[in-house]
Amino acid sequence: MTQRSPTGQPAGALPWRCDGPARRRTCTKSLGLSQRPETPTRLSPALLLFPGPTRLAPYPAHALDWLLQFPTPTGEIERFLATVGAVAMGSLTYEWLLEHHVDPNTRQPLPWPYTQPVWVFTSRSLPSVPNADIRFAAGDVRPVHHQMAQAAAGKNIYLVGGGELVAQFHDHGLLDEIIVQVTPVTLGAGTPLLPRRITAPPLRLRAVRSLADTFAELHYEVPHPSPTDHTTPSSLPSAG
């Protein structure tokens, strides 16, 4: 089956929801990241969400006709973004939004979808969007994640995508929850949703719900190893 972002934004992103009175969590809707500093202590609650076409199976990169045939569930985007205080995405996701969502030459141009500050991870020089709070970043995701958590001020942190950027947050123990919306189509082959193995311990299923009689939303918690078991990869690819 194929997955879609709870926000309905076809940016190749995934959203997650993290609730916890004693910690700030970063998530992606369909994919979640958690705000966790170097020490086991966490900041106050916050969520990073990752919106966009998310799937349990591989999917063709940037080919979203299979997803766009379905209407966005009424009110889902508004309710979701109301919980978000900061947003992050990779360069390809950002360029997709510019080309298919914001560009005045598109068939139905729309305004920039976020009022929150948005961090774009890239190693290239990219254009900005007028009147939008966009901050370009590169390299290690940890210090940028700390900045996002401060900007979120207790609200959720939303990771739009893509999968490699989400994976880098996971590599550093910053992925708390994954919310996957499964779309009733099969694609056969394509790009993996999250290019990492998460097998031991496995994800913990927290909730399942139906959306608009079309999507099945699966809400997972990403367990974290104890501080004594946690190791950081010695070499990580860039997010741009």
Secondary structure, 3 states (H helix, E strand, C coil): CEEECCCCCCCCCCECCCCCCCCCCEEEECCEECCCCCCCCCCCCCCEECCCCCCCCCECCCCCHHHHCCCCCCCHHHHHHCCEEEEEEEHHHHHHHHHHHHCCCCCCCCCCCCCCCEEEECCCCCCCCCCCCEEEECCCHHHHHHHHHHHHCCCEEEEEECHHHHHHHHHCCCCCEEEEEEECCCCCCCECCCCCCCCCCCCEEEEEEEECCCEEEEEEECCCCCCCCCCCCCCCCCCC
